[in-house]
Amino acid sequence: MANGDGSGLSRVVDVAGIDLRRTLSVHQQGRFDPTTRVTDREVWRATVTPHGPGTMRVQRIDDAAHATAWGAGARWLLDGLDRWLGLDDDPSALVPAHPVVAAGAKRAVGMRIGASGGIFHALVPAILGQRVTVQEALRQWGALCRALGGPAPGPGGLRLPPAPAAIAGNGYWWFHRFGIERKRADALLRVAHHAHRLDEAATFPVADAYDRLMAIPGIGIWTAAMVIGPAMGDPDAVPVGDFHLPNMVSWNLAGEPRGDDPRMLELLAPYAGQRGRALRLIGIGGSSAPKFGPRQRIMPIAGW
């Protein structure tokens, strides 16, 4: 690890056989995530580390990933590069037991499940995703980053995610301007006040990390799985309580257009220990479940 061109710390690792875009896109909250940018050529990530703000760029050149990082958190980001890229992940641990899963595995050769190490960065958008549409949650995430995040160090033009202190300094009513009602705002405030305990969870065994997160009111199994999967690299993370996933699994693995959580878990049972990976492969190799009924737009609460 060294100063590459004088403007940041740098590191090079071997990534032969790894698909960086598929591996790292799970950390991006939509195409317009102000903190994370993933393209075929490079990946940018801005976050708040235990040592302060940091930005990292990873460029692929042949079979090598060239990483450069800036800011107080630069060394922490580079130290965690191997885990973020999933270099210690073993995709062969999942043996396809269904043609759809096999098709996904064939299309996603090179996809790894890595760990960002950033519990709080993943937790805020997961809370925003509770009980609203994906589009609305992504809009609110971008708005919070612009309002509370600040410019990220280094080049790239990214924004930092909101730091715990920036969130904790507001009342629940302050979040209404972004369409965030009191229940989700209260959950954001609770996790902000317990951020130091959540940071510790990234070093725990996965089961203990779930217990730590779910001990906070407003954090259930869906939110915890949405966080621990990408932040800790858990290949078995299943967001029980998701609106769409049971239908996707039931449709692709059993030809049933509608399913519930028990049916989803039953169909995923052959992949115990790798159920999160199986979900990703089903999404890649399968198709969407049939849609019935109108979509209802969430009414704005700003100005209430």
N, C-alpha and C positions, 0 to 999 in steps of 0.2 A: 504494500500500500504506500503510495507516494503522491506528492504534488505533481499532477500530470503536466499542466501548462501554466502553473502558478495561480490558477483561478479556482482550484478545487482539488480535493483528494481523489485519487483514481485507483482502480483495481481491474484486473482482467481475469475472467474465469472461463473454463472450457464448458461449452453448452452444446456439444455435438449431440444430435438426436433430439433436442428439446425445441418445442414450438413455443417461443417466447410470447407471442400474441395470445394464443389460447391459454397459456399458463397464467399470464398476468392480467388479462382482461377482466377477471373476476373481481379485481380490486377497483375497477372503474365504475363509478356511479352514473352510467349513461354516457352518451357521446360528448356531452358538454360539461362533464365533471371538471370544476375549476382546479382540483387538486391532482388529477391524474389524467395523463394523455397516453393512449396506446395506439400505435400504428404498426404497419408491417416492418418499418425500419428502426423504430426506437420506442422506448417507454420512458415517460417522465412521471415522477412521483414527488409530491410535496407533503410533508406531514410534520407533526410535533412529536419529537422523540423524548425519551427521558432526560436527554441532555439539551433540549431546545429545538428550535425549528431546523429543518433540513430539507434539501431537495436532492433527488438523485435522477440521473439520466442513464439509461442502459441502451447501448447501441450494439447491434449484432454485426460483426464482420467475419464472414465465413463461419467457423465453428467456435468463435470466441465472443463473449459478451464483454464489452468495454464499458465500465461503469465509472461515472464521475459524480461526486457529491459535494454540496456546498452547505455552509451554515454550521451552527453549533452542533447539529445532529449528524454531520457528515460521516464521522467515523462510525457511529452507531449504525447508520444505514448500510455502510459498506461491510461492516462486520456481520450483518444479517443477510448479506446478498445471497449466499448459498441457499439458505432456507427459503428466501423469497422466490428464488428461481426453481425451487423444488428439486435441487440436486440430490437430496437424500430420499426423495419419494420413489416408490416402487409401483408403477402402474400394473405390473404383472400380478400384483396381489389380488386383482379382480379377474376372475375367470368368467367370461360371458356365458350366461345360461339362457339367453333369449336372443333371437335374431336382431332385434332392435338395438340391444346393448352391444352386440357384436358389430353392428354397422357403425354405431357411434365410436367404438374403440378403433375401428379401421380408419374412420375419418379423422379421429383426434390423435393419431400417432404423434407422439412428442409432447402431448399435454401432460403437465405435472401438477400436483397439488402442493403449492408452496405456502409459506407462512410469512405474513408481513410483520408480525410482532406488535402491530398497532391495535390494541383492543379498543381504545376510545375512538380512534379514527373510524373504525368499522361500526361502532355502536351507535353513533349519532345518526347516520343515514338509516340504520336498521330500525331505530325508534321512529324515525319519520315515516318509514314504510308500514307502520302499524295502521291497519284499518282505512287506508286510502289507496287510490290507484297508483301504479308505478309512476306514471307521468307526473302526478301531483307531488309525490315524494321526491322525485328528482328535481323538480322545480324548487321545492322548499330547501333541499340540500344546497343547491347553487346559491340561493338567496342568502342562506345563513353564512356560507363561506364568504360571500361578498361583503356581508354586513359585519361579521365578527372575525374573519380569518386573517386578513392582512396579506401583503405581498410576500411570496415565498423567496428565500434567499437564492442567489445565483440567477442565471439566465433562464429563459423558458416562459416567463410571463404567467406562472401559476399562482394560485392563491393557496394559503395555508387553510387547513380545516379549523373550525373554531376550537380554541383551547378551552379546557374546563373552566378556568377562571372567567373567560369571556362570556360563557353561557351562564355561569352561576351568578354573575353580577346583575341579572335581570329578573324581574318578576314574571310569573306565568303569562300575564296579560300582554307583556311586550311581544311575545311570539305570535299573537293574533294577527299582526300585520302581514305575516307570511302564510296565513291560513292554518296555523298550528293551534289546535284547540287545547283546552286546559289539560286534558288527560295526557297527551303526548308531551306538552310543555312541562308538566310536573315530572314526568319520567326523565326528560332531559336535565332538569334541575337536580334531580336525585343523583343521577350518574355523574354529573359534574361535581357534586359535593363529595362523591366517593371515588373520584378518579384515581387517587393514589392506590386504593385497594384494588381497583380494576387493573391497573398497570402490573401489579404483582401477579395477577391471575395468568398473565402470559407465560410465566415460568412454571406454572402448576401442571400436574397431570391433567389431561383433558376433563376427566370426570369432576375433579375438584374445581376446575375453571368454570364448568357449568354451574356448580353449586354456588360459587362466589357471585357470578352474574345474576343468577336467579334468586339470590337472597335479597336483591333490591326490588322493591315494589315497582311494577310496571315492566319488568323484564321476565318474560315467559320463555318457554322452550323454543318458540319460533324465533324470537329475537336473539336468544343465546346461540342457536345454531347458525343463524345468519352471520353472527360475529365470529364464532369460534372456528367455523369452516375456513374462511380466508385468513383470519388473524393468527391461528395456531396450526393451520394445515391439517385439520382433522378430516380424513377421507370418509368418515362415517357420519358427518353432520347431516341431519335430516330436519328441515324446518317444519315440524309438525304444527298444523294450524294454518298452513298456507292455503290461499283461496284456489290456486291453479294446479299445484303439484299433484294432489290426489287424482284429479281428472287426467292429467298428462300421463301419470304412471298407469292408471287403470286402462286408459285407452290404448296405450302402446304395448303393454304387457299382457292384457287380457281382452282387448277389443271392447271394453265397456266404456261408454261415453262419459259416465259419471262415476266418481269414487269418493270415498271418505278417508280419513286418516287411518283407521284400522285396516281398511282394504289396501291402502298404499303400503303400510308397514308389512302386511302379509305378502304382498307381491315382491317387496324388496328383501324379504327374509333370506333368500339365497345369497345375498351380497352382504351379510352381516360383517361389520368391520370396514366395509367399503361402500356403504349405501349412498354417501354423498357423492362419491365418484360415479356410482351407477346413475344417480339423478342427472349429473352433467352429461353422461354418455347418452342417456335416453333423450335429453333435450337436443343433442347433436344429431343422433341417428334416427330419431322418431319424428312424429308430426304432432300438431296441436290437436287437442280434443275438440270435437264439434262444439260450437257455441250456440247457446239458446238464449233468447230473451234480449231486451234492450239493455244498453249500458246507461248507468245513472251517473251523472256528474255530481261530484261533491260540491255542495254550495259553499261559497267563501264566507269566512267569519270575520275578515278584516273590517274594522269599524263597528263591531258589535259593542 
